[in-house]
């Protein structure tokens, strides 16, 4: 989406920092969607929010954990 110039900036909000450098125009905010999200991530000026949080690495998680982050 950044290459297509659809957005001026993007913020990756995730539980862990990225392992590779992010492209220009993409910032990082550490958060866990299973807990209250800090007011530091001020979403009022955001026009779009894409929720991709999910537990998807198997095995190693309890069955109930898949429902903590995945939307119904």
C-alpha positions in Angstrom: 0.0 0.0 0.0 2.9 2.4 0.7 4.3 1.8 -2.8 0.9 2.6 -4.3 0.9 6.0 -2.4 -2.5 5.1 -0.9 -1.5 6.2 2.6 0.9 8.9 3.8 2.0 6.7 6.7 1.3 3.3 8.3 1.8 2.1 11.8 2.5 -1.6 12.6 1.2 -2.4 16.0 2.4 -5.7 17.2 3.5 -7.6 20.3 7.1 -7.9 19.1 9.2 -5.5 17.1 9.9 -6.5 13.5 13.0 -8.5 12.8 13.8 -6.5 9.6 13.8 -2.7 9.0 10.5 -1.3 8.1 10.0 0.5 4.8 10.0 4.3 4.8 6.8 5.7 6.0 6.0 2.7 8.3 6.3 3.1 12.0 6.2 0.5 14.8 4.1 0.6 18.0 4.5 -2.2 20.5 1.1 -3.5 21.9 -0.8 -6.6 22.8 -4.4 -6.6 21.6 -5.4 -8.9 24.4 -4.7 -5.9 26.8 -5.9 -2.3 26.8 -4.2 -0.4 24.0 -2.2 2.6 25.3 -3.4 6.1 24.5 0.0 6.7 23.0 -1.4 5.1 19.8 -3.8 7.9 19.1 -6.2 6.5 16.6 -8.3 9.6 16.3 -6.5 10.9 13.2 -6.4 7.5 11.5 -8.8 6.9 8.7 -8.2 3.1 8.4 -7.4 0.4 10.9 -6.7 -3.1 9.7 -6.9 -5.8 12.4 -4.7 -8.8 11.5 -3.8 -10.0 15.0 -4.1 -13.7 15.4 -2.3 -16.6 17.0 -1.3 -18.7 14.1 1.9 -20.5 15.0 1.3 -24.1 16.0 1.8 -26.0 18.1 2.5 -24.5 21.5 -0.7 -22.6 22.3 -3.7 -23.6 24.4 -6.9 -24.0 22.4 -8.5 -21.1 24.2 -5.7 -18.7 23.2 -6.8 -18.8 19.6 -10.0 -17.0 20.6 -8.2 -14.2 22.6 -7.0 -12.4 19.5 -9.0 -13.8 16.5 -12.2 -11.9 15.8 -15.4 -14.0 15.8 
